[in-house]
Amino acid sequence: MNIGVIYPKTGQYAEYGAMFQKGFELAKEQVNKEGGINGKTLGLKYFDTQSDAKQDAAVAPKIVADDSIIAVVGDYSSPASSAASPTFQQAGLVHYGFNNSAPTFTDTGDHVWTPQIGQDKYQKANADIVSKKAKKIAVVYIENDWGKQAYEYFKDEAEKNGTEITYTSSYLADSTDLSPILIKARDTKPDAVVNIGYGPDSALVVNTLRDKLGYTGLFFGGQETSEFLSNAGDNAEGTIITGSFSATGTKDSKAKKFVKAFNKKYGYNPGNFEVTAYQAIIDLAYGAGKTEPTRAGIQKALQTVTDFPLYQGNGGTFKFNQKTRRADNIEPILLKVKDGKFVQYDVD
């Protein structure tokens, strides 16, 4: 009995894959240590897709054909995940996009679910904190479906808040020189530059602004990864992002136990990406234990269970909205880089 994992073990998003795998493996160990699922041992089958849409689409039929796989988790990016969803949907195999915040992710069908906070919520929180710190902003965002949707949510909320957007541009994920657009952004004299993207490109944005263009204003952007902090270095200090988990800020008892177990196994505190991966396996195992560890059992659990263990946000439990197939009650938190580390941030 296995859960299939589509994730980027290699490629430009490999760092995320490594973080996910740590969460997956710890969850699997704990599930099996506690007797498995209805006495059956849980396994994980990994499929490296590089979080690339073409590779996701290609591997999906192989996963469907493996009768031992009762559900699928992944991928890192929403566009890649969505390329595999139709195949899983057609086969009646649950696709659990634990990291997929694109608002359209679950549109494929009733077997596509995500506990991830939607970009509508993330970008409202993002726009709200930006509006408290800046009146005029420039915005640059990654050129893919996720980035475009996230930007539209951010823009709508920024306008509601009365924040003036002085400049906007998208950029390709594999861009190596963002000076042309960032010069234009800087020259509009914004109070802050807001970046909506992933970790590697966000580091490039802030480094270009600080080191090449002499920009000294506020910066909002980045992701809670060691790669972002390492690549951005001192330039990351003070940046504020929306997130879903703080290892040092959580007050939930089971989340604290998770942090302790994770730190003992891997030697560092988990962040957003590790906890969402961990929670994904715990969610599915918990649900299958309430029904049965089969493809149909997983689907039934997501439709009926109302107390899935919640490690993100404020902890507690959560259930799924049956119309959207998204988690009903997980709210984002704010994280700020202080002394080279992300810590939970309360608006001052």
C-alpha positions as CSV (number, residue, x, y, z in Angstrom):
1,M,0.0,0.0,0.0
2,N,1.6,3.2,-1.2
3,I,1.1,6.9,-1.7
4,G,2.6,8.1,-5.0
5,V,4.7,11.3,-4.8
6,I,5.3,13.6,-7.8
7,Y,8.0,16.1,-6.9
8,P,11.2,17.8,-8.1
9,K,14.1,15.6,-6.9
10,T,16.3,17.2,-9.6
11,G,16.1,20.4,-11.7
12,Q,15.7,24.0,-10.7
13,Y,13.2,23.3,-7.9
14,A,15.2,20.4,-6.4
15,E,15.6,22.3,-3.1
16,Y,11.8,22.1,-2.6
17,G,11.9,18.4,-3.4
18,A,14.5,17.8,-0.7
19,M,12.4,19.7,1.9
20,F,9.3,17.8,0.9
21,Q,11.0,14.4,1.1
22,K,12.1,15.1,4.7
23,G,8.5,15.8,5.7
24,F,7.2,12.8,3.8
25,E,9.6,10.4,5.3
26,L,9.1,11.5,8.9
27,A,5.3,11.2,8.4
28,K,5.7,7.8,6.9
29,E,7.9,6.6,9.8
30,Q,5.4,7.9,12.4
31,V,2.4,6.4,10.7
32,N,4.0,3.0,10.6
33,K,5.4,3.3,14.1
34,E,1.8,3.8,15.3
35,G,0.6,0.6,13.5
36,G,0.3,1.8,9.9
37,I,-3.2,2.3,8.4
38,N,-5.6,-0.3,9.8
39,G,-2.6,-2.5,10.4
40,K,-1.2,-2.2,6.9
41,T,2.3,-0.7,6.4
42,L,2.4,2.6,4.4
43,G,5.0,3.0,1.7
44,L,5.9,6.0,-0.6
45,K,6.7,5.7,-4.3
46,Y,8.7,8.7,-5.6
47,F,8.5,10.0,-9.1
48,D,11.0,12.8,-10.1
49,T,9.2,15.2,-12.4
50,Q,11.4,18.3,-11.9
51,S,8.0,20.0,-11.3
52,D,7.8,20.2,-15.1
53,A,4.3,20.0,-16.7
54,K,5.4,17.7,-19.5
55,Q,7.0,15.3,-17.1
56,D,4.0,15.3,-14.8
57,A,1.7,14.5,-17.7
58,A,4.0,11.7,-18.9
59,V,4.4,10.0,-15.5
60,A,0.7,10.1,-14.5
61,P,-0.4,7.0,-16.5
62,K,2.4,5.0,-14.9
63,I,1.1,5.9,-11.5
64,V,-2.5,5.2,-12.3
65,A,-1.4,1.7,-13.6
66,D,0.2,0.8,-10.2
67,D,-2.6,-0.7,-8.2
68,S,-0.6,-0.4,-5.0
69,I,-0.9,3.4,-5.1
70,I,-4.0,4.6,-3.2
71,A,-3.4,8.4,-3.6
72,V,-1.0,10.9,-5.1
73,V,0.6,13.9,-3.5
74,G,2.4,16.8,-5.3
75,D,3.7,18.5,-7.3
76,Y,5.6,21.6,-6.2
77,S,4.1,24.0,-8.7
78,S,0.5,24.3,-9.6
79,P,1.0,24.4,-13.4
80,A,3.0,21.1,-13.2
81,S,0.4,19.4,-10.9
82,S,-2.4,20.5,-13.1
83,A,-0.9,18.7,-16.1
84,A,-1.2,15.4,-14.2
85,S,-4.6,16.0,-12.6
86,P,-6.8,15.0,-15.6
87,T,-5.3,11.5,-15.8
88,F,-5.7,11.0,-12.0
89,Q,-9.3,12.3,-12.2
90,Q,-10.2,10.0,-15.0
91,A,-8.9,7.0,-13.1
92,G,-10.6,7.9,-9.9
93,L,-7.3,8.4,-8.1
94,V,-7.2,11.2,-5.5
95,H,-4.7,13.9,-6.5
96,Y,-3.7,15.7,-3.2
97,G,-2.0,18.9,-4.3
98,F,-0.7,19.8,-0.8
99,N,1.4,22.7,-2.1
100,N,-0.8,24.0,-4.8
101,S,-2.3,27.4,-4.0
102,A,-3.5,28.3,-7.5
103,P,-7.2,29.2,-7.2
104,T,-8.1,27.0,-10.2
105,F,-6.1,23.9,-9.1
106,T,-9.1,21.8,-8.0
107,D,-11.2,22.7,-11.1
108,T,-10.3,19.5,-12.9
109,G,-12.7,17.4,-11.0
110,D,-14.0,15.8,-7.8
111,H,-10.8,13.7,-7.1
112,V,-8.5,16.8,-7.0
113,W,-8.0,18.3,-3.6
114,T,-5.7,20.7,-1.8
115,P,-5.3,21.7,1.9
116,Q,-3.1,24.6,0.8
117,I,-4.1,28.1,1.5
118,G,-5.4,29.7,-1.7
119,Q,-3.7,32.7,-3.3
120,D,-6.8,34.8,-2.7
121,K,-6.0,34.5,1.1
122,Y,-2.3,34.7,0.7
123,Q,-2.4,37.8,-1.5
124,K,-5.0,39.6,0.7
125,A,-2.6,39.1,3.6
126,N,0.3,40.2,1.4
127,A,-1.5,43.4,0.2
128,D,-2.6,44.2,3.7
129,I,0.8,44.2,5.2
130,V,2.3,46.1,2.2
131,S,-0.4,48.8,2.6
132,K,0.6,49.3,6.2
133,K,4.2,50.0,5.2
134,A,4.0,51.7,1.8
135,K,1.8,54.0,-0.2
136,K,3.4,53.6,-3.6
137,I,4.8,50.2,-4.9
138,A,6.3,48.5,-7.9
139,V,5.4,44.9,-8.5
140,V,7.2,42.2,-10.4
141,Y,6.0,38.6,-10.7
142,I,6.9,35.3,-12.2
143,E,5.4,34.6,-15.7
144,N,3.3,31.5,-15.3
145,D,-0.3,30.7,-14.5
146,W,0.3,30.8,-10.7
147,G,2.2,34.1,-10.9
148,K,-0.4,35.8,-13.1
149,Q,-3.3,34.6,-10.9
150,A,-1.5,35.6,-7.7
151,Y,-0.7,39.0,-9.1
152,E,-4.3,39.7,-10.0
153,Y,-5.4,38.8,-6.5
154,F,-2.7,41.1,-5.1
155,K,-3.5,43.9,-7.4
156,D,-7.2,43.8,-6.5
157,E,-6.5,43.9,-2.8
158,A,-3.9,46.6,-3.2
159,E,-6.4,48.8,-5.0
160,K,-9.0,48.2,-2.3
161,N,-6.4,49.4,0.2
162,G,-5.6,52.5,-1.7
163,T,-2.1,51.4,-2.5
164,E,-0.7,53.0,-5.7
165,I,1.1,50.6,-8.1
166,T,3.6,52.7,-10.0
167,Y,5.0,49.9,-12.2
168,T,4.3,46.2,-13.0
169,S,6.1,43.6,-15.0
170,S,6.3,39.8,-15.3
171,Y,9.5,37.8,-15.9
172,L,10.4,34.3,-17.0
173,A,11.3,31.8,-14.3
174,D,14.7,31.1,-15.9
175,S,15.7,34.7,-16.3
176,T,19.3,35.5,-15.3
177,D,19.2,39.3,-15.8
178,L,16.3,41.3,-14.4
179,S,18.0,44.7,-14.6
180,P,15.9,46.0,-17.5
181,I,12.6,45.7,-15.7
182,L,14.0,46.5,-12.2
183,I,15.6,49.7,-13.5
184,K,12.1,50.8,-14.6
185,A,10.6,49.7,-11.3
186,R,13.2,51.7,-9.3
187,D,12.9,54.8,-11.4
188,T,9.2,55.1,-10.5
189,K,10.5,55.9,-7.0
190,P,8.2,53.4,-5.1
191,D,8.2,53.1,-1.3
192,A,8.5,49.4,-1.8
193,V,9.1,46.7,-4.4
194,V,6.9,43.7,-4.2
195,N,8.0,40.4,-5.7
196,I,5.5,37.6,-6.3
197,G,7.5,34.5,-7.2
198,Y,9.5,31.6,-6.0
199,G,12.7,31.5,-3.9
200,P,15.5,31.4,-6.6
201,D,14.0,34.3,-8.7
202,S,13.1,36.3,-5.6
203,A,16.8,36.2,-4.5
204,L,17.8,37.4,-8.0
205,V,15.2,40.3,-7.8
206,V,16.4,41.6,-4.4
207,N,20.1,41.1,-5.2
208,T,19.7,43.1,-8.4
209,L,17.8,45.8,-6.7
210,R,20.3,46.2,-3.8
211,D,23.7,45.3,-5.3
212,K,23.4,46.6,-8.9
213,L,20.7,49.3,-8.8
214,G,21.3,50.9,-5.4
215,Y,17.7,50.5,-4.3
216,T,17.4,51.1,-0.6
217,G,13.6,51.0,-0.2
218,L,11.4,48.3,1.3
219,F,11.3,44.8,-0.3
220,F,8.5,42.3,0.0
221,G,9.2,38.8,-1.4
222,G,11.0,35.6,-1.2
223,Q,10.2,32.2,0.2
224,E,11.0,30.4,3.4
225,T,13.9,28.4,2.2
226,S,17.6,28.1,3.0
227,E,18.4,28.7,-0.7
228,F,16.6,32.0,-0.7
229,L,18.3,33.1,2.5
230,S,21.7,31.9,1.3
231,N,21.4,33.4,-2.2
232,A,20.0,36.7,-1.0
233,G,22.3,37.0,2.1
234,D,22.1,40.3,3.9
235,N,19.7,41.6,1.2
236,A,17.0,39.3,2.6
237,E,17.1,41.0,6.0
238,G,13.7,42.6,6.8
239,T,11.7,41.1,4.0
240,I,8.2,40.1,5.0
241,I,6.3,37.2,3.3
242,T,3.0,35.4,3.9
243,G,3.4,31.8,5.1
244,S,1.5,29.1,6.8
245,F,3.8,27.8,9.6
246,S,6.4,29.0,12.2
247,A,8.4,26.4,14.0
248,T,9.2,28.9,16.8
249,G,5.9,30.7,16.8
250,T,3.4,27.8,16.8
251,K,1.4,27.2,20.0
252,D,-0.3,23.9,18.8
253,S,0.9,21.0,20.9
254,K,1.1,18.4,18.1
255,A,2.9,20.9,15.9
256,K,5.5,21.4,18.7
257,K,5.9,17.6,18.9
258,F,6.4,17.6,15.1
259,V,9.0,20.3,15.3
260,K,10.9,18.4,18.0
261,A,10.8,15.2,16.0
262,F,11.9,16.9,12.8
263,N,14.7,18.7,14.5
264,K,15.9,15.5,16.1
265,K,15.9,13.6,12.8
266,Y,17.3,16.4,10.5
267,G,19.0,18.9,12.8
268,Y,17.1,22.0,12.0
269,N,13.6,23.5,12.4
270,P,11.1,22.8,9.7
271,G,9.5,25.5,7.6
272,N,6.4,25.9,5.4
273,F,7.4,23.3,2.8
274,E,8.5,20.6,5.3
275,V,5.3,20.9,7.3
276,T,2.9,20.8,4.4
277,A,4.6,17.7,3.1
278,Y,4.4,16.1,6.5
279,Q,0.8,17.1,7.0
280,A,-0.1,15.7,3.5
281,I,0.9,12.1,4.5
282,I,-0.6,12.5,8.0
283,D,-3.9,13.8,6.4
284,L,-4.3,10.9,4.0
285,A,-3.3,8.2,6.5
286,Y,-5.7,9.6,9.1
287,G,-8.5,9.7,6.5
288,A,-7.8,6.2,5.3
289,G,-7.8,5.0,8.9
290,K,-11.4,6.4,9.2
291,T,-12.6,4.6,6.1
292,E,-10.3,2.1,4.4
293,P,-6.8,2.3,2.7
294,T,-8.0,2.1,-0.9
295,R,-8.5,4.6,-3.7
296,A,-12.2,4.8,-3.0
297,G,-11.6,5.0,0.8
298,I,-9.3,8.0,0.4
299,Q,-11.9,9.8,-1.7
300,K,-14.6,9.0,0.9
301,A,-12.5,10.2,3.7
302,L,-11.9,13.6,2.1
303,Q,-15.6,13.9,1.6
304,T,-16.7,12.9,5.1
305,V,-13.9,13.4,7.7
306,T,-14.3,16.7,9.5
307,D,-11.3,16.7,11.9
308,F,-8.1,16.3,9.9
309,P,-5.0,17.1,12.1
310,L,-3.9,20.7,11.3
311,Y,-0.2,21.7,11.8
312,Q,-0.3,24.9,9.8
313,G,-1.5,28.3,10.9
314,N,-3.0,28.1,14.4
315,G,-3.2,24.3,14.4
316,G,-6.2,22.4,15.7
317,T,-8.1,20.5,13.0
318,F,-9.6,21.2,9.6
319,K,-12.1,20.0,7.1
320,F,-12.7,20.4,3.4
321,N,-15.2,22.6,1.7
322,Q,-17.0,20.1,-0.5
323,K,-17.7,22.6,-3.3
324,T,-14.1,23.9,-3.7
325,R,-12.3,20.8,-2.3
326,R,-10.0,23.2,-0.4
327,A,-9.4,23.4,3.3
328,D,-12.0,25.5,5.0
329,N,-10.2,27.0,8.0
330,I,-6.4,27.5,7.4
331,E,-5.3,31.1,7.6
332,P,-1.9,32.5,6.5
333,I,0.6,34.0,8.9
334,L,3.4,36.6,8.3
335,L,7.1,35.8,8.4
336,K,10.0,38.3,8.5
337,V,13.7,37.7,8.1
338,K,15.5,38.7,11.3
339,D,19.2,38.1,11.8
340,G,19.2,35.8,8.8
341,K,16.2,33.6,9.8
342,F,12.5,33.7,9.1
343,V,10.5,34.3,12.3
344,Q,6.8,34.8,12.8
345,Y,5.9,38.5,12.5
346,D,3.1,40.3,14.2
347,V,2.3,43.7,12.7
348,D,3.7,46.6,14.6
